[in-house]
Amino acid sequence: MKLLLASPPIHGHILSILGVAEGLASRGHDICVLAGQKYRGRVEAAGARFLPLPAAVDFDDADLDAFLPGRADKRGIAALRHDLIGIFMSVVPAQYRALRSALATESFDAVITELVFGGTLPYLLTTPRHRRPPVYGISSVRSRSIASTPLRSGWPCRRGPARWDRCGIGRSTPSSTASPSGPWSPR
Protein backbone atom coordinates (compact mmCIF):
# COMPACT_ATOMS: atom_id res chain seq x y z
CA MET A 1 0.00 0.00 0.00
CA LYS A 2 1.29 3.48 -0.88
CA LEU A 3 0.47 6.14 1.71
CA LEU A 4 1.03 9.88 2.02
CA LEU A 5 1.41 11.21 5.56
CA ALA A 6 1.51 14.93 6.38
CA SER A 7 2.37 16.99 9.45
CA PRO A 8 3.13 20.59 10.31
CA PRO A 9 6.79 21.14 11.28
CA ILE A 10 6.08 21.00 14.99
CA HIS A 11 7.87 18.41 17.14
CA GLY A 12 4.90 17.26 19.20
CA HIS A 13 2.73 16.89 16.12
CA ILE A 14 5.16 15.12 13.81
CA LEU A 15 5.96 12.48 16.44
CA SER A 16 2.61 10.79 15.82
CA ILE A 17 3.19 10.81 12.07
CA LEU A 18 6.71 9.41 12.49
CA GLY A 19 5.42 6.57 14.66
CA VAL A 20 2.76 5.67 12.09
CA ALA A 21 5.28 5.99 9.23
CA GLU A 22 7.79 3.71 10.95
CA GLY A 23 5.17 1.11 11.82
CA LEU A 24 3.74 1.02 8.30
CA ALA A 25 7.15 1.07 6.58
CA SER A 26 8.32 -1.83 8.76
CA ARG A 27 5.35 -3.80 7.44
CA GLY A 28 6.43 -3.20 3.84
CA HIS A 29 4.22 -0.27 2.91
CA ASP A 30 5.52 2.54 0.67
CA ILE A 31 5.36 5.65 2.87
CA CYS A 32 5.93 9.26 1.89
CA VAL A 33 5.88 12.02 4.54
CA LEU A 34 5.18 15.69 3.77
CA ALA A 35 6.89 17.62 6.57
CA GLY A 36 9.39 20.31 7.52
CA GLN A 37 13.03 20.08 6.39
CA LYS A 38 14.15 19.94 10.04
CA TYR A 39 12.57 16.47 10.27
CA ARG A 40 13.95 15.00 7.04
CA GLY A 41 16.46 12.76 8.84
CA ARG A 42 13.83 11.43 11.23
CA VAL A 43 11.42 10.73 8.36
CA GLU A 44 14.08 8.81 6.45
CA ALA A 45 15.17 6.97 9.63
CA ALA A 46 11.55 5.82 9.97
CA GLY A 47 11.86 4.16 6.56
CA ALA A 48 9.77 6.73 4.68
CA ARG A 49 10.46 9.02 1.75
CA PHE A 50 10.59 12.73 2.56
CA LEU A 51 8.60 15.45 0.79
CA PRO A 52 9.40 19.00 1.95
CA LEU A 53 6.81 21.55 2.91
CA PRO A 54 7.10 24.81 0.95
CA ALA A 55 9.71 27.16 2.42
CA ALA A 56 7.05 29.76 3.27
CA VAL A 57 5.47 27.39 5.82
CA ASP A 58 8.50 25.36 6.81
CA PHE A 59 9.55 26.90 10.10
CA ASP A 60 11.76 25.85 12.97
CA ASP A 61 9.45 25.24 15.92
CA ALA A 62 12.37 25.96 18.27
CA ASP A 63 12.67 29.51 16.85
CA LEU A 64 9.13 30.80 16.36
CA ASP A 65 10.26 34.43 16.67
CA ALA A 66 12.02 34.05 13.29
CA PHE A 67 8.84 32.72 11.64
CA LEU A 68 6.35 35.05 13.31
CA PRO A 69 7.41 38.70 13.03
CA GLY A 70 6.25 40.79 15.99
CA ARG A 71 5.91 37.77 18.26
CA ALA A 72 8.39 39.02 20.84
CA ASP A 73 6.29 42.16 21.39
CA LYS A 74 3.11 40.26 22.30
CA ARG A 75 2.00 39.17 25.78
CA GLY A 76 -0.87 37.16 27.25
CA ILE A 77 -3.92 36.48 25.07
CA ALA A 78 -2.53 38.71 22.29
CA ALA A 79 0.56 36.48 22.11
CA LEU A 80 -1.54 33.31 22.10
CA ARG A 81 -3.76 34.70 19.32
CA HIS A 82 -0.71 35.80 17.29
CA ASP A 83 0.92 32.37 17.60
CA LEU A 84 -2.22 30.37 16.83
CA ILE A 85 -2.99 32.40 13.72
CA GLY A 86 0.62 32.33 12.53
CA ILE A 87 1.37 28.69 13.24
CA PHE A 88 -1.95 27.05 12.39
CA MET A 89 -4.10 29.37 10.25
CA SER A 90 -1.91 31.46 7.95
CA VAL A 91 -0.13 28.32 6.73
CA VAL A 92 -3.32 26.61 5.48
CA PRO A 93 -3.19 27.79 1.84
CA ALA A 94 0.43 26.71 1.32
CA GLN A 95 -0.14 23.39 3.14
CA TYR A 96 -3.16 22.79 0.90
CA ARG A 97 -1.15 23.50 -2.25
CA ALA A 98 1.65 21.20 -1.06
CA LEU A 99 -0.79 18.38 -0.29
CA ARG A 100 -2.58 18.84 -3.62
CA SER A 101 0.76 18.90 -5.47
CA ALA A 102 1.98 15.70 -3.80
CA LEU A 103 -1.29 13.97 -4.70
CA ALA A 104 -1.12 15.21 -8.30
CA THR A 105 2.46 13.99 -8.68
CA GLU A 106 1.96 10.46 -7.36
CA SER A 107 -0.94 8.09 -6.82
CA PHE A 108 -1.54 7.18 -3.18
CA ASP A 109 -3.91 4.58 -1.72
CA ALA A 110 -4.67 6.76 1.31
CA VAL A 111 -3.63 9.96 3.08
CA ILE A 112 -3.02 10.27 6.83
CA THR A 113 -2.56 13.73 8.28
CA GLU A 114 -1.95 15.03 11.76
CA LEU A 115 -5.13 16.86 12.73
CA VAL A 116 -3.59 20.34 12.85
CA PHE A 117 -2.20 20.03 9.32
CA GLY A 118 -4.63 22.67 8.11
CA GLY A 119 -4.16 21.99 4.40
CA THR A 120 -6.30 18.88 4.76
CA LEU A 121 -9.59 20.71 5.24
CA PRO A 122 -9.57 22.71 1.98
CA TYR A 123 -8.50 19.55 0.16
CA LEU A 124 -11.48 17.65 1.57
CA LEU A 125 -13.83 20.53 0.80
CA THR A 126 -12.67 21.04 -2.80
CA THR A 127 -11.99 17.50 -3.99
CA PRO A 128 -14.99 15.21 -4.54
CA ARG A 129 -14.78 11.98 -2.59
CA HIS A 130 -14.77 9.86 -5.74
CA ARG A 131 -11.69 11.74 -7.02
CA ARG A 132 -9.45 11.37 -3.97
CA PRO A 133 -8.00 8.62 -1.84
CA PRO A 134 -9.42 8.10 1.64
CA VAL A 135 -8.13 10.72 4.08
CA TYR A 136 -7.60 9.94 7.77
CA GLY A 137 -6.59 12.19 10.63
CA ILE A 138 -4.59 11.33 13.71
CA SER A 139 -4.01 13.45 16.78
CA SER A 140 -0.99 13.92 18.98
CA VAL A 141 -3.12 15.21 21.85
CA ARG A 142 -3.19 12.74 24.70
CA SER A 143 -4.51 12.92 28.20
CA ARG A 144 -4.65 10.28 30.87
CA SER A 145 -7.92 11.60 32.21
CA ILE A 146 -11.00 13.54 31.24
CA ALA A 147 -10.31 15.40 34.44
CA SER A 148 -7.28 17.17 32.92
CA THR A 149 -7.24 20.81 31.97
CA PRO A 150 -7.51 21.40 28.21
CA LEU A 151 -4.30 20.39 26.43
CA ARG A 152 -2.38 20.60 29.69
CA SER A 153 -2.77 24.35 29.33
CA GLY A 154 -2.17 25.25 32.95
CA TRP A 155 -5.58 26.91 33.05
CA PRO A 156 -7.10 26.96 36.51
CA CYS A 157 -9.16 23.98 37.56
CA ARG A 158 -12.83 24.41 38.25
CA ARG A 159 -15.75 22.32 39.30
CA GLY A 160 -17.86 20.98 36.46
CA PRO A 161 -21.63 20.62 36.25
CA ALA A 162 -21.39 17.08 37.63
CA ARG A 163 -19.70 18.60 40.71
CA TRP A 164 -16.35 16.95 40.11
CA ASP A 165 -13.10 18.78 39.83
CA ARG A 166 -11.89 19.04 36.21
CA CYS A 167 -8.29 18.60 37.37
CA GLY A 168 -8.96 15.30 39.08
CA ILE A 169 -8.15 16.42 42.61
CA GLY A 170 -9.78 14.04 45.02
CA ARG A 171 -10.43 11.50 42.25
CA SER A 172 -8.48 8.46 41.30
CA THR A 173 -7.38 8.53 37.67
CA PRO A 174 -7.08 5.25 35.76
CA SER A 175 -3.82 4.62 33.96
CA SER A 176 -5.53 4.37 30.59
CA THR A 177 -8.61 6.01 29.14
CA ALA A 178 -8.84 3.14 26.66
CA SER A 179 -9.69 0.52 29.26
CA PRO A 180 -13.35 -0.49 29.61
CA SER A 181 -13.25 0.60 33.23
CA GLY A 182 -11.73 4.00 32.38
CA PRO A 183 -13.42 7.37 32.74
CA TRP A 184 -15.19 7.04 29.38
CA SER A 185 -17.08 3.91 30.42
CA PRO A 186 -20.69 4.24 31.57
CA ARG A 187 -20.98 4.19 35.31
C-alpha positions, 0 to 999 in steps of 0.5 A, a space after each residue: 500500500 502506498 500512503 502519504 502522511 503529512 504533518 506541520 513542522 512541529 515536534 509534538 505533532 510530527 511524532 505521531 506521524 513518524 510513529 505511524 510511518 515507521 510502523 507502516 514502513 516496517 510492514 512493507 508499505 511505501 510511505 511518503 511524509 510531507 513535513 518540515 526540512 528539520 525532520 527530514 532525517 527522522 522521516 528517512 530513519 523511519 523508513 519513509 520518503 521525505 517530501 518538503 513543505 514549501 519554504 514559506 510554511 517550513 519553520 523551525 518550531 524551536 525559533 518561532 520568533 524568526 517565523 512570526 514577526 512581531 511575536 516578541 512584542 506580544 503578551 498574554 492572550 494577544 501572544 496566544 492569538 498571534 501564535 495560533 494564527 501564525 502557526 496554524 491558520 496562515 499556513 493553510 493555503 500553502 499546506 493545501 497547495 503542497 498536499 494537492 501537489 503531492 497527490 497530483 504527482 503520485 498516486 496514493 492509496 490513502 492519506 493520513 494527516 496530523 489533525 492540525 495540518 490545516 491543508 487537509 480541510 480545503 483539500 477535503 472541501 474542494 476535492 470530490 470523494 470519488 476523485 481522492 484517496 481516503 483521508 484519515 486524521 490522527 491526533 498527537 493530543 493525549 490525556 490520561 484523564 477527562 479530568 485534565 485541563 484542556 491540552 495541559 494548558 495550565 488553566 485553573 481547575 474548576 468544578 464541572 456541572 457534575 460537581 467533580 473537579 476538572 483537574 482530578 483532585 480528590 479523584 483516582 485517575 485510571 492509567 488508561 482512558 482506553 480501558 473499559 473501566 476507564 473514565 469514558 465507560 458508563 458508570 
